[in-house]
Amino acid sequence: MIQLYDNPLSPYARKVRLALYEKGIPFELHEIMTESQRNELLAVNPRAEVPALVDDAITVYDSSLICAYLEDRYPEVPLLPTDPAQRVRCRQLERLSDGPIDAVGILVFISKMVRPELEQQFPELAAKVTAAVGEVYDLLDRELSGRAFLAGDSFSIAEAAILPHVGVLAFVGYPIDASRPNLAAWLERMNERESVQRDSADAVAGWEKSQTIADPLFDNHHLHWRDHRIESLIRVGLGHWLMDELDQDRGFLPPSIGDL
Ligand SMILES: N[C@@H](CCC(=O)N[C@@H](CS)C(=O)NCC(=O)O)C(=O)O
């Protein structure tokens, strides 16, 4: 059976869970929630990131590669459209979600939860973060104009990638109101799906469990920085702050190529 290394709070892990639930593929779960489980994760992913998936002799990490693998290996319930133009649209939206949309989510996470003092240090930050979330919502609202699904005519990887981000943003204080009617209606429709309800229940249970853990895997005092997340910090004026975080060992970068 498929072995899934995941954390129910990670949007990337949730993308893979949604794909597995939609496809109806059973899996055995290795929930990686604590620092002491890092070695278990490193054994399947040298970047020590969730999700990772082991299917017999095959080990895959990175949610996009996992979803592509699932599509190739278990095509019965397709999560990629058949039309080439819609397929590329689906992949573009997934990439947008994993990069710039994730980076906006991290800005929210940092400024509201992990380093709330930032809003005092940088008085213009809250407005910049709110504007960034608004840009994400506007873009998705435009992309959903006249469409029931983001790409093609059924639930796709684009939905699986974007839903966890939008769901969390809406939950932490950025509701989607009538000014974005396409996005609001899409979210309401998606929330009726069994896969989405199962994943949301996993995330709520994961959040409750995370509150009882003394050595969480995602250490709020030692953050993992990379790619679009770094760009977005620089864009809102937090580039020097990031250098201080790294200098003071409150943050770290992914392994360099020699460590992979
Ligand atoms: N590109 C990877 C990103 C996965 C990722 O960022 N995972 C985060 C959780 S959201 C993680 O495991 N971080 C480990 C850490 O912060 O130490 C994917 O798509 O799977």
PDBQT file of the ligand as one rigid body, heavy atoms in Angstrom, charges set to zero:
ROOT
HETATM    1  N1  LIG A 301       7.927  21.980  -3.077  1.00  0.00    +0.000 N 
HETATM    2  C1  LIG A 301       7.491  21.171  -1.975  1.00  0.00    +0.000 C 
HETATM    3  C2  LIG A 301       7.254  22.052  -0.774  1.00  0.00    +0.000 C 
HETATM    4  C3  LIG A 301       6.809  21.292   0.448  1.00  0.00    +0.000 C 
HETATM    5  C4  LIG A 301       6.879  22.143   1.711  1.00  0.00    +0.000 C 
HETATM    6  O1  LIG A 301       7.157  23.345   1.666  1.00  0.00    +0.000 OA
HETATM    7  N2  LIG A 301       6.618  21.551   2.844  1.00  0.00    +0.000 N 
HETATM    8  C5  LIG A 301       6.744  22.280   4.090  1.00  0.00    +0.000 C 
HETATM    9  C6  LIG A 301       5.418  22.303   4.816  1.00  0.00    +0.000 C 
HETATM   10  S1  LIG A 301       4.247  23.350   4.020  1.00  0.00    +0.000 SA
HETATM   11  C7  LIG A 301       7.739  21.567   4.981  1.00  0.00    +0.000 C 
HETATM   12  O2  LIG A 301       7.724  20.366   5.087  1.00  0.00    +0.000 OA
HETATM   13  N3  LIG A 301       8.614  22.338   5.647  1.00  0.00    +0.000 N 
HETATM   14  C8  LIG A 301       9.575  21.788   6.547  1.00  0.00    +0.000 C 
HETATM   15  C9  LIG A 301      10.072  22.818   7.525  1.00  0.00    +0.000 C 
HETATM   16  O3  LIG A 301       9.538  23.943   7.527  1.00  0.00    +0.000 OA
HETATM   17  O4  LIG A 301      10.970  22.467   8.283  1.00  0.00    +0.000 OA
HETATM   18  C10 LIG A 301       6.223  20.411  -2.364  1.00  0.00    +0.000 C 
HETATM   19  O5  LIG A 301       5.525  20.853  -3.271  1.00  0.00    +0.000 OA
HETATM   20  O6  LIG A 301       5.982  19.342  -1.789  1.00  0.00    +0.000 OA
ENDROOT
TORSDOF 0
